[in-house]
Amino acid sequence: MRRFTDIKVWQRSHALTLQMYRVTSSFPDHERFGLVSQLRRASASVPTNIAEGSKRLRSQDYARFLNIAEGSLAETEYLVILARDLTYIRPDVSEPLLKEADEIARMLHALRTKVEQEG
């Protein structure tokens, strides 16, 4: 049985979540329960859903969790754009985050497609 921690897209999304925690630590205090909380939750939801889905018995269920992860990743991308536009994140910081999110999105899509075909 393969552990979720061995799945490359989980590893990349976990690393992105850690980056989000670091980046949001410098946001204004008044955003602590707003944008900071939302960005951290959305980014953490990606590897969380990959992990949870990987333990489902049916391929359909796993694919559904991967699709939820895709949605959370899209939310994360938007929130990074919002934070950039509010000048909480400099463009030179946001661009690599958005690029990594795009690559993770491609990986998630490929994994979901593969899982769906297995079912």
C-alpha positions as CSV (number, residue, x, y, z in Angstrom):
1,M,0.0,0.0,0.0
2,R,1.3,3.4,-1.0
3,R,1.4,6.1,1.7
4,F,-0.1,9.5,0.8
5,T,3.2,11.1,1.9
6,D,4.9,9.3,-1.1
7,I,2.5,10.9,-3.6
8,K,4.5,13.7,-5.4
9,V,1.5,16.1,-5.7
10,W,0.8,15.7,-1.9
11,Q,4.5,16.6,-1.3
12,R,4.3,19.7,-3.5
13,S,1.0,20.8,-2.1
14,H,2.2,20.3,1.5
15,A,5.3,22.5,0.7
16,L,3.0,25.1,-0.8
17,T,1.0,25.1,2.4
18,L,4.1,25.7,4.4
19,Q,5.0,28.6,2.2
20,M,1.5,30.1,2.7
21,Y,2.0,29.9,6.4
22,R,5.3,31.7,6.2
23,V,4.0,34.3,3.7
24,T,0.9,35.1,5.7
25,S,2.8,35.6,9.0
26,S,3.7,39.1,7.8
27,F,0.1,40.1,6.8
28,P,-1.5,42.9,8.8
29,D,-2.9,42.0,12.2
30,H,-6.4,43.0,11.1
31,E,-6.4,40.2,8.5
32,R,-5.6,37.5,11.1
33,F,-9.2,36.2,11.1
34,G,-9.9,37.1,7.5
35,L,-7.5,36.6,4.6
36,V,-4.7,34.9,6.7
37,S,-7.2,32.3,8.0
38,Q,-8.8,31.8,4.7
39,L,-5.5,31.4,2.8
40,R,-4.1,29.0,5.3
41,R,-7.3,26.9,5.4
42,A,-7.6,26.8,1.6
43,S,-4.0,25.8,1.0
44,A,-4.1,23.2,3.8
45,S,-7.2,21.7,2.3
46,V,-5.3,20.6,-0.8
47,P,-2.9,18.1,0.8
48,T,-5.6,17.2,3.4
49,N,-8.0,16.1,0.7
50,I,-5.3,14.2,-1.2
51,A,-4.5,12.3,2.0
52,E,-8.0,11.6,2.9
53,G,-9.0,10.5,-0.6
54,S,-6.0,8.2,-0.9
55,K,-7.5,6.0,1.9
56,R,-10.9,5.6,0.2
57,L,-11.7,2.1,-1.0
58,R,-13.4,3.1,-4.2
59,S,-11.7,5.0,-7.1
60,Q,-14.7,7.2,-7.5
61,D,-14.4,8.4,-3.9
62,Y,-10.7,9.1,-4.3
63,A,-11.4,11.0,-7.5
64,R,-14.0,13.1,-5.7
65,F,-11.5,14.1,-3.0
66,L,-9.0,15.0,-5.6
67,N,-11.6,17.2,-7.3
68,I,-12.2,18.9,-3.9
69,A,-8.5,19.4,-3.7
70,E,-8.5,21.0,-7.1
71,G,-11.2,23.4,-5.9
72,S,-9.3,24.3,-2.8
73,L,-6.2,25.0,-5.0
74,A,-8.2,27.3,-7.2
75,E,-9.4,29.2,-4.0
76,T,-5.8,29.4,-2.9
77,E,-4.7,30.9,-6.2
78,Y,-7.4,33.5,-6.1
79,L,-6.5,34.4,-2.5
80,V,-2.9,34.9,-3.5
81,I,-4.0,37.2,-6.3
82,L,-6.2,39.1,-3.8
83,A,-3.3,39.4,-1.3
84,R,-1.0,40.6,-4.1
85,D,-3.6,43.2,-5.3
86,L,-4.0,44.4,-1.7
87,T,-0.2,44.7,-1.6
88,Y,0.1,42.2,1.3
89,I,2.4,40.1,-1.0
90,R,4.9,41.6,-3.4
91,P,4.6,40.4,-7.0
92,D,8.1,38.8,-6.8
93,V,6.7,36.6,-4.0
94,S,3.3,36.0,-5.5
95,E,4.4,34.9,-9.0
96,P,6.4,31.8,-7.8
97,L,3.5,30.8,-5.6
98,L,1.0,31.1,-8.5
99,K,3.4,29.2,-10.8
100,E,3.7,26.4,-8.3
101,A,-0.1,26.3,-7.8
102,D,-0.5,26.0,-11.5
103,E,1.9,23.1,-11.7
104,I,0.2,21.4,-8.8
105,A,-3.2,21.9,-10.5
106,R,-1.8,20.1,-13.6
107,M,-0.5,17.3,-11.4
108,L,-3.8,17.0,-9.5
109,H,-5.8,16.9,-12.8
110,A,-3.5,14.1,-14.2
111,L,-3.9,12.1,-11.0
112,R,-7.6,12.5,-10.9
113,T,-7.9,11.5,-14.5
114,K,-5.8,8.4,-13.9
115,V,-7.8,7.5,-10.8
116,E,-11.1,7.9,-12.7
117,Q,-9.9,5.6,-15.4
118,E,-9.0,2.9,-12.9
119,G,-12.6,3.0,-11.5
